[in-house]
């Protein structure tokens, strides 16, 4: 049992599925006390039950992170239930898939409200406790937060915004022993592509990728746990993520072509 995690109070947003669900189980194995938040309370109940089977205390809170008051109440609930907050995992997020030319502006706003403002709201309301505990804030970004991804303008913009927000927050609190980290997964097997918004804001329902060939969510979850344990500031996952990020520094035009060609090969790509 790792003493740095044992009985820590962990708040996880977007905990009902995908990376958030896997992260809940990863922390539950360390007997952490969990506050699990998401919009779908039925799925949260199932995650809570499994966390309890793993030996962890878990509380669920129905929360829409795009709603400022929901985020405030989430952190108040965590503090009232466990007395403190040690770790915040900003994981809740949605994606979109449409060119800017075709996409309704409301779709981009919705993605930004969840991915960026959800991170801002949760961090703002958890920050007093996290500073007091000298705790950790982790944001789940994406490789598309390091470079632009076509047909995901809103998604990439939101992840770039989260990246800038977290970097600024880290420097602001450089002398206060607050751990601020960002993880950049590549394509990860989850429901995010099925739930991704199309050009009119409806879930596209079907993933354009073969989900069975993507990185499993538990690998991202294990990385998040290690980042908290070792207080790491960032982690890019997948060899492709490292490679594209490196090449983009020296050959950005080539990377533009590589990314365009990759997305063009997706099922029902807007570029075919």
C-alpha distance (Angstrom), angle and dihedral (degrees) to the residues before:
residue distance angle dihedral
X1 . . .
X2 3.80 . .
X3 3.81 108.4 .
X4 3.81 91.6 -153.6
X5 3.81 90.3 67.0
X6 3.81 104.9 27.6
X7 3.84 109.4 121.1
X8 3.82 93.3 -7.5
X9 3.81 114.9 154.4
X10 3.81 108.3 -118.9
X11 3.82 124.8 -171.8
X12 3.81 113.7 -161.8
X13 3.80 123.2 -174.9
X14 3.78 121.6 -157.0
X15 3.80 87.5 26.1
X16 3.81 98.0 150.0
X17 3.81 96.9 83.7
X18 3.79 146.9 -4.9
X19 3.79 119.5 12.9
X20 3.81 92.9 -5.8
X21 3.80 92.8 54.4
X22 3.80 92.3 46.3
X23 3.81 90.2 48.1
X24 3.80 90.6 53.2
X25 3.82 90.3 55.1
X26 3.82 92.0 45.2
X27 3.81 92.0 55.2
X28 3.81 92.2 39.9
X29 3.81 89.1 63.5
X30 3.82 87.0 64.1
X31 3.82 90.9 52.7
X32 3.80 91.7 -113.1
X33 3.80 119.3 165.2
X34 3.77 107.6 -115.1
X35 3.78 136.8 -153.9
X36 3.80 105.5 -166.0
X37 3.80 117.8 -163.7
X38 3.80 133.3 -173.3
X39 3.78 141.0 123.3
X40 3.82 95.6 -106.3
X41 3.82 105.4 74.3
X42 3.83 93.4 -179.6
X43 3.80 92.9 59.0
X44 3.81 90.3 42.4
X45 3.81 89.8 57.5
X46 3.80 89.9 57.1
X47 3.80 92.1 49.1
X48 3.80 90.6 47.8
X49 3.80 91.6 52.0
X50 3.81 92.6 51.9
X51 3.82 91.6 47.1
X52 3.79 89.1 53.5
X53 3.80 90.0 50.3
X54 3.80 87.0 55.4
X55 3.80 89.0 56.1
X56 3.78 100.5 -100.3
X57 3.79 130.7 127.3
X58 3.80 109.1 -123.8
X59 3.78 135.3 -176.3
X60 3.79 124.1 -173.2
X61 3.79 128.2 -146.4
X62 3.79 125.6 -172.5
X63 3.76 103.8 -131.5
X64 3.79 138.5 164.6
X65 3.81 103.2 -157.3
X66 3.80 91.4 -156.4
X67 3.82 86.5 67.3
X68 3.81 112.2 81.4
X69 3.81 94.6 -154.4
X70 3.82 92.0 50.0
X71 3.81 89.4 55.7
X72 3.80 92.5 47.8
X73 3.80 91.0 50.1
X74 3.81 91.0 46.9
X75 3.79 91.9 58.7
X76 3.79 92.5 41.9
X77 3.80 88.7 52.2
X78 3.80 91.3 50.7
X79 3.80 92.4 49.7
X80 3.81 93.7 45.8
X81 3.82 92.4 47.0
X82 3.81 99.9 44.7
X83 3.80 104.8 12.2
X84 3.79 96.1 -120.4
X85 3.81 146.8 24.5
X86 3.80 120.0 -123.4
X87 3.81 102.9 170.4
X88 3.80 135.0 21.7
X89 3.80 119.5 -163.7
X90 3.81 109.3 -164.6
X91 3.78 98.4 -159.2
X92 3.82 106.7 135.5
X93 3.77 111.2 114.8
X94 3.77 147.8 142.4
X95 3.79 132.2 -153.2
X96 3.78 136.3 -149.3
X97 3.79 136.2 -154.0
X98 3.78 121.2 -156.7
X99 3.78 137.4 91.1
X100 3.78 116.7 -96.8
X101 3.80 88.7 -117.6
X102 3.81 91.4 61.9
X103 3.79 100.9 30.2
X104 3.79 125.7 99.2
X105 3.80 112.1 -123.8
X106 3.81 90.6 -127.2
X107 3.82 88.3 68.0
X108 3.81 92.5 58.0
X109 3.79 90.6 46.2
X110 3.81 91.9 51.8
X111 3.80 92.0 50.4
X112 3.81 91.3 48.3
X113 3.81 91.8 47.1
X114 3.80 92.2 55.3
X115 3.80 102.6 35.0
X116 3.79 102.3 35.6
X117 3.79 107.0 20.5
X118 3.81 91.2 39.3
X119 3.80 88.1 57.8
X120 3.80 91.8 45.7
X121 3.82 94.9 48.1
X122 3.81 95.4 46.9
X123 3.79 92.7 44.9
X124 3.81 93.5 47.5
X125 3.80 94.1 52.3
X126 3.81 95.1 41.6
X127 3.80 94.7 44.0
X128 3.85 100.0 88.9
X129 3.80 91.0 54.9
X130 3.80 93.7 42.0
X131 3.79 91.8 51.1
X132 3.80 90.7 48.6
X133 3.82 91.6 49.8
X134 3.82 93.7 40.0
X135 3.76 83.8 -126.3
X136 3.79 139.0 162.0
X137 3.78 136.5 -92.0
X138 3.79 117.5 -167.2
X139 3.81 124.1 -175.5
X140 3.78 121.0 -161.6
X141 3.78 105.0 -138.5
X142 3.81 128.0 162.0
X143 3.78 140.4 -125.7
X144 3.82 83.0 -101.0
X145 3.81 85.0 65.3
X146 3.80 87.4 66.0
X147 3.80 97.5 46.0
X148 3.78 135.3 9.3
X149 3.79 121.1 -88.4
X150 3.82 117.4 -154.3
X151 3.79 117.7 -120.9
X152 3.82 87.7 20.1
X153 3.79 99.2 75.9
X154 3.79 93.5 139.6
X155 3.79 93.7 44.3
X156 3.81 94.7 47.6
X157 3.80 91.3 45.5
X158 3.80 91.7 51.6
X159 3.80 92.6 50.0
X160 3.81 92.0 47.0
X161 3.81 87.7 51.4
X162 3.81 91.6 50.5
X163 3.80 89.5 49.8
X164 3.81 92.6 53.2
X165 3.80 91.6 44.6
X166 3.81 93.0 51.9
X167 3.81 94.0 45.3
X168 3.79 91.1 51.1
X169 3.80 91.0 46.6
X170 3.80 90.7 51.9
X171 3.80 92.7 53.1
X172 3.82 93.4 43.6
X173 3.80 89.2 58.0
X174 3.79 98.7 35.8
X175 3.82 92.4 124.0
X176 3.83 95.9 42.3
X177 3.80 100.6 68.4
X178 3.80 94.6 -118.3
X179 3.79 112.9 153.4
X180 3.81 112.3 -138.0
X181 3.80 118.4 -178.9
X182 3.79 139.4 170.6
X183 3.80 126.2 -159.2
X184 3.80 120.3 -158.8
X185 3.81 111.5 -158.5
X186 3.77 122.1 -173.0
X187 3.78 119.4 -139.3
X188 3.81 104.8 -30.6
X189 3.79 127.9 -168.9
X190 3.80 105.0 -106.5
X191 3.79 143.0 111.5
X192 3.80 94.0 -90.1
X193 3.81 95.7 100.1
X194 3.80 93.2 46.0
X195 3.80 89.2 51.4
X196 3.81 94.0 41.4
X197 3.79 112.3 126.5
X198 3.78 120.2 -113.2
X199 3.79 125.0 -145.0
X200 3.82 93.1 -72.6
X201 3.80 96.0 42.6
X202 3.81 99.6 -98.9
X203 3.84 122.2 129.4
X204 3.80 108.8 -97.0
X205 3.86 87.4 -139.1
X206 3.79 96.3 -157.0
X207 3.79 125.0 70.4
X208 3.82 114.6 -128.0
X209 3.82 89.5 -146.4
X210 3.79 135.3 66.8
X211 3.82 98.0 -104.3
X212 3.82 92.4 -164.3
X213 3.82 90.1 67.1
X214 3.80 96.2 50.7
X215 3.80 129.6 95.5
X216 3.82 110.0 -78.2
X217 3.79 115.3 -115.4
X218 3.80 92.6 -122.8
X219 3.82 90.4 66.3
X220 3.79 90.2 58.5
X221 3.81 89.9 44.6
X222 3.81 92.3 52.6
X223 3.80 89.5 49.7
X224 3.81 90.6 52.5
X225 3.81 90.8 52.0
X226 3.80 90.9 50.0
X227 3.81 90.8 48.8
X228 3.80 90.1 54.8
X229 3.80 93.4 45.3
X230 3.82 93.8 48.6
X231 3.84 95.8 30.4
X232 3.80 92.5 -126.8
X233 3.80 118.6 179.0
X234 3.81 100.3 -144.9
X235 3.77 144.4 -2.6
X236 3.80 128.1 -169.7
X237 3.79 110.8 -157.3
X238 3.82 127.2 -149.2
X239 3.78 127.6 31.4
X240 3.80 90.0 -107.8
X241 3.79 90.4 57.2
X242 3.79 92.6 52.8
X243 3.81 92.0 44.0
X244 3.80 96.7 49.3
X245 3.82 92.1 44.7
X246 3.83 90.4 50.9
X247 3.80 95.8 45.4
X248 3.81 91.1 46.6
X249 3.80 89.2 63.5
X250 3.81 92.5 61.4
X251 3.81 106.6 19.1
X252 3.82 107.7 30.1
X253 3.82 94.9 158.7
X254 3.78 91.1 54.7
X255 3.81 90.5 50.2
X256 3.82 89.8 51.1
X257 3.80 88.9 57.1
X258 3.81 93.6 44.3
X259 3.80 92.8 51.4
X260 3.81 92.9 44.4
X261 3.80 91.8 51.1
X262 3.81 92.0 46.9
X263 3.80 93.7 52.2
X264 3.81 90.8 43.5
X265 3.81 89.0 63.3
X266 3.82 93.7 56.6
X267 3.76 118.8 109.8
X268 3.83 110.5 -87.7
X269 3.80 90.6 1.7
X270 3.83 113.8 -178.1
X271 3.81 87.4 -132.6
X272 3.81 97.6 61.3
